[in-house]
Every structure is written in C-alpha cells, then in structure tokens.
C-alpha cells in the first residue's frame, strides 16, 4: 500500500465502492472493505481500532449493489488521541458512515484482504 489509511480516506477514497462492513476483535474494531475504482477483484481493508460512536446511515431505496463513496474525512479530536472519521456517499446510496476510533490502520494481517 503506497499511502496510509488516513490519507486514503481523506484524499483518495472517492469513487471506491464499499464491499463489506464487519466487526473484529470481539466487536472492538470495525473493518471497512472497499474496492478501488476500475478494479474488479481488488480490495483494500481499513480497520478502525477501538471503534465507538459508530453510525451507519445508508438509504439504498431501489438502488442495488455496492455503496459508492463520495468523499471521506479524518479529523483529530481536540485534547484526545482519538480520530473522528466520516465517509459520505453521493447518492448511490445516500448516507454516511461515522466512527470515532483510537487508530485508523490497515489490518496487521492479510486474513481480511
């Protein structure tokens, strides 16, 4: 991976498609798998360590298929070591994913890729 996960979310996540959302480590961490634009089988997994305040609000309506990311943001929470992450979707479907976490990383092993 040539860029770190925070940089991927903040600057390059647009037009990726979410392929799965899962919990790991007994529900402590949230995993988000995305497929880069133009790739059929490629997948990148981003792990949100010690995920809290998770909100997943996606309205698929009649839309079928993977959610298309519009943009993402990662912000440091003042006076804290935690991060606030928001991923917005541009209408296919409408909605967002929001999470507060201790760290944003690629999983330490390849079992999730």
C-alpha positions as CSV (number, residue, x, y, z in Angstrom):
1,X,0.0,0.0,0.0
2,X,1.6,3.3,-1.1
3,X,-0.5,5.6,1.1
4,X,-1.5,5.3,4.7
5,X,-5.2,4.6,5.6
6,X,-5.9,8.1,6.9
7,X,-4.5,9.6,3.7
8,X,-6.6,7.2,1.6
9,X,-9.8,8.2,3.4
10,X,-9.1,11.9,3.3
11,X,-7.8,12.3,-0.2
12,X,-8.4,9.2,-2.4
13,X,-11.5,7.4,-1.2
14,X,-13.9,9.0,-3.6
15,X,-15.3,6.5,-6.2
16,X,-14.3,3.5,-4.2
17,X,-17.1,1.0,-3.5
18,X,-17.8,-0.5,-0.1
19,X,-17.8,-4.2,-0.4
20,X,-18.3,-5.1,3.3
21,X,-18.5,-3.8,6.8
22,X,-17.6,-6.1,9.7
23,X,-16.6,-6.2,13.3
24,X,-13.4,-7.8,14.5
25,X,-11.6,-8.4,17.8
26,X,-14.8,-9.3,19.7
27,X,-16.5,-6.2,18.5
28,X,-13.8,-3.7,19.4
29,X,-12.7,-2.8,15.9
30,X,-14.7,-2.0,12.7
31,X,-13.5,-3.2,9.3
32,X,-14.4,-1.5,6.1
33,X,-13.5,-3.2,2.8
34,X,-13.5,-1.0,-0.3
35,X,-12.9,-1.8,-4.0
36,X,-10.8,0.9,-5.8
37,X,-12.3,2.4,-8.9
38,X,-11.7,0.4,-12.1
39,X,-10.7,-2.8,-10.3
40,X,-12.9,-5.9,-10.5
41,X,-11.2,-8.0,-7.8
42,X,-9.1,-5.5,-5.9
43,X,-9.9,-4.8,-2.3
44,X,-8.5,-2.6,0.5
45,X,-9.5,-3.2,4.1
46,X,-9.4,-0.3,6.6
47,X,-9.5,-1.0,10.3
48,X,-10.9,1.4,12.9
49,X,-9.3,0.4,16.2
50,X,-11.5,0.6,19.3
51,X,-14.5,2.0,17.3
52,X,-17.2,3.8,19.2
53,X,-20.0,6.2,18.3
54,X,-20.5,4.2,15.2
55,X,-23.3,5.4,13.0
56,X,-24.1,3.8,9.6
57,X,-26.9,5.6,7.8
58,X,-27.4,4.4,4.3
59,X,-30.6,4.6,2.3
60,X,-30.4,2.2,-0.6
61,X,-34.0,2.8,-1.7
62,X,-34.3,1.0,-5.0
63,X,-30.5,1.1,-5.6
64,X,-28.9,-2.4,-5.9
65,X,-25.2,-3.0,-5.4
66,X,-22.2,-1.7,-3.6
67,X,-22.2,1.7,-2.0
68,X,-20.2,4.3,-3.9
69,X,-18.1,6.6,-1.8
70,X,-18.3,10.4,-2.5
71,X,-15.6,11.5,0.0
72,X,-14.0,10.8,3.4
73,X,-12.6,12.9,6.2
74,X,-10.4,12.1,9.2
75,X,-10.1,14.6,12.0
76,X,-8.1,14.6,15.2
77,X,-10.4,15.1,18.2
78,X,-9.0,18.0,20.3
79,X,-7.4,17.1,23.6
80,X,-7.5,13.4,22.7
81,X,-5.6,10.8,20.9
82,X,-8.7,9.7,19.1
83,X,-9.9,10.3,15.5
84,X,-13.3,11.1,14.1
85,X,-13.9,9.6,10.6
86,X,-16.8,10.4,8.3
87,X,-17.4,8.7,4.9
88,X,-20.1,10.2,2.7
89,X,-21.9,8.6,-0.1
90,X,-23.1,10.6,-3.1
91,X,-26.5,9.2,-3.8
92,X,-25.7,5.6,-4.7
93,X,-26.9,5.2,-2.0
94,X,-27.4,8.4,0.1
95,X,-25.9,8.4,3.5
96,X,-22.8,8.2,5.6
97,X,-20.6,6.2,7.9
98,X,-19.3,7.9,11.0
99,X,-16.9,6.4,13.6
100,X,-14.7,7.6,16.4
101,X,-11.6,5.4,17.0
102,X,-8.1,5.3,18.5
103,X,-6.4,4.5,15.3
104,X,-7.1,4.1,11.6
105,X,-4.9,1.3,10.0
106,X,-4.6,-1.5,7.6
107,X,-5.2,-4.8,9.4
108,X,-1.9,-6.2,10.6
109,X,-2.5,-9.5,8.7
110,X,-3.8,-10.4,5.3
111,X,-6.7,-12.5,6.5
112,X,-9.2,-9.7,5.9
113,X,-8.0,-8.8,2.4
